[in-house]
Amino acid sequence: MNSNFSELRLDRLTRRFGLANKAQGAQVFTALDGLTMNIRRGEFIALLGPSGCGKSTALNCIAGLLPVSDGGIWLDDTRIDILPPEKRGFGMVFQNYALFPHMSVAKNVGFGLAMRGVSSSETAQRVKRALDLVQLNAHADKLPGQLSGGQQQRVAIARAIVIEPPLVLMDEPLSNLDAKLRLEMRAEIRRIHKELGRATIYVTHDQDEALSLADRVVVMKDGVAQQIDAPHKIYSEPANLHVARFMGYRNLLPMAVRQTGNGTVRLEGSGLLLTGRAMQPLDGSALVAIRPEEFDIVAEPGDNSFPVRITNVEYCGHDNIVDVSTLAGMKLIVRTTARCQVGDNVLLHIAPGKVLAYPDDGSVSP
Ligand code: ATP
């Protein structure tokens, strides 16, 4: 496939599975439902969501490992969802590395080229270039078992990129590594991606990984893309309550909508009166989402501030996770670097732009 493509187009990509069910006969389950997006050359896309949301199904459909049930995949003007995986020629990196244990690092990396009939001298050159890129040339003659987990994953990346694919697909490549190595490899993957300039689609359930690596993040739930956006938008302007919940908006407060105007909204409930942002059209009631780290502890009362009593403090090193209760007994979670103790009465302030109001889905009781 053309490595110099300008756009990969996913058009209503859908995958259904037939499930045999003794009680009800055959049932159809939609694991991926109408994923539509364009991916530009050199772009890094993260598919993010909880287990079972359809991330791997989407990746496997793009790779050609799973046939699509509906919709199409286009690389510029070429329809590719009808092609077998080897004709698409995408590089794949899996969670479990999938290296051949009895082959040296160099042989593992060169395997795909040998299968494609590339001459041994060209293979040697390209393997060297790929191992240079992942900084493993000193280990070319070792067996995978003689390498650390992070090094094995770099071999898998070298093997995926040595074929010079138009697109690199990665399915949770860092989940078998410990926390420190995961951070190091995250930086490595970003560097390799930049140097290579290829489009990458990266599956993860880890928000930090998606936000730090990707140019755009696709947040998925039940097979449906909920939001496709730049990381800072996903983080600070979740499109709906599902994305807000998944991105760590742990405080969800049912409040009445008193007044709306120009994107701002006046909200009232449980003794609080707050100005916030309407994230979707609202009628009489809203579920308000606030991240624990967005509160400030202030000295003077003012707009969007209210008194609370501290009921629990969990020390986390850099900051504390603090449970508080409002005068009306509403419980909130606050992350703060301020020193505080159980029983303290403090004033909390929240900036109006950090109070996000969504239509109330009834999931939180007042
Ligand atoms: P994980 O991170 O756990 O791999 P995921 O988001 O990648 O999750 P998928 O593996 O894409 O999720 O699965 C999406 C849904 O499709 C799940 O409910 C899964 O059980 C279902 N599914 C996947 N493969 C099949 C299959 N071969 N037959 C039936 N259902 C399947």
Residues whose N, C-alpha, C, O or C-beta is under 5 A from the ligand:
A	BS01	ATP	F17 A31 P50 S51 G52 C53 G54 K55 S56 T57
